Amino acid sequence: MLTADRGKAPAAGRRPANPSPALATACLSGTLEDKLTAAAAAGFGGIEIYEDDLIVSSWSPGRIRQECDHLGLAIHLYQPFHDFEAVPREAFEANLRRAERKFDVLEQLGATTMAVCSTTATDAVDDDDLAAEQLRTLAERAARRGLRIAYEALAWGRYVNTVEHAWRIVRRADHPALGLCLDSFHVFARGDDPAAIRAVPGAKVFHLQLADAPRLNMDAWEWSEHHRLFPGQGDFDVAGLLGHVLATGYDGPLSVEVFNDVCRQADPRHVAVDAMRSLLSLEETVGAAGPATVRERVRPADLPPAPRLGGHVFTELAVDEISGPVVARVLTALGFTHAGRHRSKPVQLWSQGAARLLLNFAPQRKVAAGTAAVCALAVESADPAGSARRAERLLAPVLPRARREGEAHLNSVAAPDGTAVFFCRTGGDDNWLDDFAPTGREARPDGLLTGTDHVSLTESVDDFDQAALFYHTVLGLRATRTTTLPAPFGLMHSRAAADPQHHVRINLNTAPLRRGDWSPGVPSPQHIAFTTDDAIAAARAMRALGAPLLTIPDNYYDDLDARLALPQELLAAMRRHSILYDRDQHGEYLHFCTEMIGARIFFEVVQRVGGYSGYGAPNSAAVRMAAHRRRRLTTLKRPPALAGGDHAHDYSLAHLTALSLSPPELVSAAADAGYRYVGLRMTKVTPHEPHHPLATDPALMRATKVRLAATGIQVLDIELARIPPEADPAEFVRFLEAGAELGARHVITQLPDPDFARKADRYARLCELARPLGLTVDLEFPSWTQTGDLAEAVRVLRAARQPNAGILVDLIHFARSGSSLAELRDLPPEWFHFAHVCDAPAEAPPTQEEIVHAARFERLFPGEGGLDVQGILGALPPGIPYALEIPRATLVAQVGAKEHARLAITAARRHLDAAVRRTGPTEAA
């Protein structure tokens, strides 16, 4: 709904109204040029120009006036003018000179009113008569130029800090060019009664500024500077105040003046849209509750009322070929039935009672590989077209939707975070369910779930208040106050919104003070809560079906018993089935969760008893978050067969596969793609490759450890302890200690030394240095080194006779060295801790130089070449991790290192895990 960078706003954003909508440039980030364009694009007809915005602008006041005329913006106010009144004569004369210069600016801008804030100057005196006299002089000079002075009482003003006091001075000055500037924040910050405004004649209210805020116990200036919100986002009764102001007969602009840390950094176009939404919603509220004279003046033109909502119709998850089957299995275990397939899109319908989920395998919003995420939600509307018109009128972006002839016409708009919101009517001639061909599968007869209770989304701190405003204004939901929740990884802010009948509930969360990379193992979780009539019976049945329900620690139930003295039978049942509990004066709330599905999604089952309308005790979120992280890390550490994983192998991302990534970036890439481990290259092997000196760079070491802890990824191995003839194993002590600090298990070594006795001795010494650190030393045998095949590596291990000795089989080195599979099968299995996996053409390059180049830059994914991948891996012990070392320079240049890492594991799973499923783990491994 935003217009281009220049030009007037569309008709949808404008409406003839009295008072007219205005926006203070102080609300927005960017230069004045950016701010004017954003205000016009959002449909504002006027602005306040903040003095600092003009000072930093390269445009002259005359040019600004021209641009505002072009954009259709009236300049209602120039502000602020500080520290004018009740000062000694010398200061007063200087203030008058300063004011005259500002009057020059107003004339060039074409503005007629200047805001003068009550003084905070230390040389001012507490003398109302003097203040009135000096303000009258200022007003007289302004009147000579056809200008006006709007006097504003700052909540932190030195002597004048209330509207009542400011009005006494204005009345005493008694000049037609002197009136009041009212600011809702200053009224509420001091706890003043806004009804007192009715004592001021409307003609003496020259300007009105509107802002909301949470109720905080802090310095008023700090509160104002950092925590103002748009009307409807905070705790102030801005609608009530506006009603009082309009009752005075005020007919000036309704100007939004908000500043906080988020708005000052966010895209000004988005913030201006939020401001307009809040103002339209405020006018709607006042128009519905005020007297007839007020209703007629503030009724927003062409804004349909919010239609009645009937509940959640469906929630849509974006999935891929990895996450989709996982989500489907969990839904089956929760009692859902795959009920339909979309007739023209790769979308599945899963249902149970009135609870419906769509799995979209080709969503417009892409998600990280192996991840499921909420991409859309649909609500039942009594008037879907009316809901869509309202959303569009409130500047919500309308989403294009391709549909074939005969398919239902669904209206949808985008929420601030990109989530699609659909307005539906189930049943009738245009029924969205008719777009799905039935699968013929029978629904479960027991009906564990009855519907959808709420959808919970984690927003960025930038989108949190914006999202709450969107759902409040567009859907007509009533938002609760923002609450602060304790959590294992920092405080969380939470805010719920629901329709008056509580048929539609949306819960929003954010981490307001997240810093750096240390974060929960599950970033930005989302969940969908389903309703049940019996939480205990549902948990029992779902666990029997194999649902991965989250285990809650006993400490929680011991505390619950101490606090609430619940019946012991109920407490025992909740403990047995990991059910969380809360109660208030209206009723009770029982709820339980699944483990994380597809990296960030989980499902919740809730039972509401009586009139309980909350979402659980504040501490339940912390308990659940800790349990989710604990379960995720436990799953990562267990072998797939025990963990019930979907893949036959643990995979590690070898650093050479994505050597351009720093260690923290490599860890993130591994986590995003679904690896369990990484291998870190800590030494520089060739002159031209990137160097990541973890052993000597404390900042890099710290960042890597933080990222490992945050993601749950583990370090499988470190490389490379390369020991040529001139090297001393003692040189690698810090290297080994750094590996142990990172939690590594293995060290890769190479022995390019023609003297067998010397290299065997040095290998043994390296093993002795590594053993106290819990590290094995795994000998790799590239064909171009003096330890260039399996047989030579075996000789070294047998000569060294070390308990932590090992051999690393790299498939391309094994093949190019002509090593023997028969010999490999006969070696002790304890020598093999992991393998380097890749593919390559069956025929080796003709020269050693080309062999080295191919190994370092031109490997292939498993199944793409001619190596005997299955045969070599089948000769190794079963269950060892597969480290994907697949440097492929051309592909990395095309798609980037992170995408290359994802493609590598996708290909490996497809080729290698499929073989395990066909032949069985022992035979194929």
Secondary structure, 3 states (H helix, E strand, C coil): CCCCCCCCCCHHHCCCCCCCEEEEHHHCCCCHHHHHHHHHHCCCCEEEEEHHHHHHCCCCHHHHHHHHHHHCCEEEEEEEECCCCCCCHHHHHHHHHHHHHHHHHHHHHCCCEEEEECCCCCCCCCCHHHHHHHHHHHHHHHHHCCCEEEEECCCCCCCCCCHHHHHHHHHHHCCCCEEEEEEHHHHHHCCCCHHHHHHCCHHHEEEEEECECCCCCCCHHHHHHHHCECCCCCCCCHHHHHHHHHHCCCCCCEEECCCECCCCCCCHHHHHHHHHHHHHHHHHHHHHHCCHHHHHHHCCCCCCCCCCEEEEEEEEEECCCCHHHHHHHHHHHCCCEEEEEECCCCEEEEEECCEEEEEECCCCCCCCCCCCEEEEEEEEECCHHHHHHHHHHCCCCECCCCCCCCCCCCEEEECCCCCEEEEECCCCCCCHHHHEEECCCCCCCCCCCCEEEEEEEECCHHHHHHHHHHHHHHHCCEECCCEEECCCCCCEEEEEEECCCCCCEEEEEECCCCCCCCCCCCCCCEEEEEECCCHHHHHHHHHHCCCCECCCCHHHHHHHHHHHCCCHHHHHHHHHHCCEEEECCCEEEEEEEECCECCCEEEEEEEEEECCCCCCCHHHHHHHHHHHHHHHHHHHHCCHHHHCCCCCCCEEEEHHHHCCCCHHHHHHHHHHHCCCEEEEECCCCCCCCCCCCCCCCHHHHHHHHHHHHHHCCEEEEEEEEECCCCCCHHHHHHHHHHHHHCCCCEEEEECCCCCHHHHHHHHHHHHHHHHHHCCEEEEECCCCCCCCCHHHHHHHHHHHCCCCEEEEEEHHHHHHCCCCHHHHHHCCHHHCCCEEECECCCCCCCCHHHHHHHHHHECECCCCCCCCHHHHHHCCCCCCCEEECCCEHHHHHHHCHHHHHHHHHHHHHHHHHHHHHHHCHHHHC
